[in-house]
Every structure is written in structure tokens, then in C-alpha cells.
Amino acid sequence: MATTDRQTATLALAHALSAAERGLPVIPLSPTKLPALRSPHRGDPEPVLCRGECGLPGHGVHDATADPAGVRALFAAAPWATGYGIACGRPRHHLIGIDLDTKSSTDSVAALQDLALRHLFTIPETVTVLTPSGGRHLWLTGPPDVVVPNSASRLAPGIDVRGAGGYLVGPGSVTAHGAYRLAPGTADLNPAPCPRALLRLITPPARPHHPTHSDQSRPPQGQGLVQFVLAAHEGQRNTRLFWAACRAYENGFGDELADALAQAAVRAGLTEREARATIASADRLTSGRGHGR
């Protein structure tokens, strides 16, 4: 490893340990912002739905820990890591990330301000991380009994939410596109509580459960994803299935829709084994990929 790479890796570990001292569970990230450790199940002949129960590292955000020894062990297993991710929705802070993107044509900062005006809440002063693309991450805390899902542009165009199962790229991380850094004046702040009105906007209402008919409990958008897979032509079946499964898991109904997606993929031409493996890959990726840009 080159000297510069070693320095970057050493700094990444130092920043990760500093975050862990504040009670934030962390994982090592590669320069692509993805978890640095690959799944230990990638060579298994059958799909494995494991979230770390096997005791081995390589399960994305499920590896996250605030224990210094655990953090050091993860980074020792991934000496190529150049950054770290902070798991959202976990004790003690139950972090919620509001990711204000600059890549869309919409002014995401203005969009959030508009939401605040329309729904009568104030955007609090809180920890803010500046991204290499010119965006920013606002750190908020949520109640321990509320599960906030990850979402992309559901709140408003250009505004992504990082919640349970997702992570934020931590300040001090270096990626292929640049470094993440704390916004001036926010380094000494604690993450502010999420305003109640905003919390209601980012927490979907509970769906009614009808156990006697599985289709009744499937969210409406699930049918569109199934049809998307059914319409796949040769050469795009696996890609379409993977994309649809990622969207389903990102929106919190991947497990509900997995059987229907697998059946659709088989009808489109994949084998059952291929379909299940692709869906399992989507589950693993999204469980450790809900990162901020």
C-alpha cells in the first residue's frame, strides 16, 4: 500500500474511532462509499439471508459497532478502507440523515425550507456534513420506538432520507470523488431531535395487515415492480430483477415482495435459483448501501 493510501486509511480509522466515542456505530467504507468488507457468503451455492448471525464480518451496516475494539478489528480486516459509514436508526442516537442532493435540477435546500413552512416546523441547528458533490447531510435524532425507513426523493425531489438499515458517510472520509467534512460551526453540536412534523412526513403510516391474502398486504407500487420484471427481455432479466428488488428493499417491502418478484423472474426466463440469488444480493446491498452521497 502506498504511503498516501496508508495515511488515508489511518485517518479513516481515527475518524471512525472518534465517531464511535460519541456512541455512533460505524463500518469501514471503500473509496466507492460501499462497505469495504465483502460478504462471507458470496461463494455459497445457495442464497444466504444473513445479517451477521454467522459471526463473520462482511454484512454491511449490520457490522456497525461503537465498540473501539470492534472498530479496530473491522478496519484491520479492511486495510484499504478510506472512510467510514455511520449506521442510522441505531442506539444510542437513533440517527436520521437528511441528504440534500445537488445533482438534481431541484434546489433541495429550498425544497426542505418549503416543507418546513408548509408543515410548520423549524429546521434545527445540527451537525451538518458537506459532501464532495456540494450537497449536505443533516444529522437528526429520532425516538427509539420509531422506525424511519430509507427513501430517495420521496419527501421531495433531491431529498433522500437515511434511516434504519442505512448509513451516512462520516466526516473525514475520503472517496473517489473527494472528502466529506463538517460544515463550519457544526463540529461541536450534537445531532438535534427531528421535529415532530418532519418525523411524521418521513415515517410512512402503518399498512393494514391481512394475513389471509398476501396480495392484499402488498404495497401498491409492488405490482409495478413485478410487471417491470415480467416485461424483461433476454439479456435484461437479471438486471431488471436486481433493480426491482433493490427498490423494494429500499422502500421497506422487499421481504413481502420477494416471492412475487422471484415468480415473475422465472416466468421471464430465469431459474428459481438465479432469481433467489439476485434478490438476496439486492437485500444485502441495500441493507448496507443506504449511504448519503
Disulfide bonds with the S-S distance in Angstrom:
none
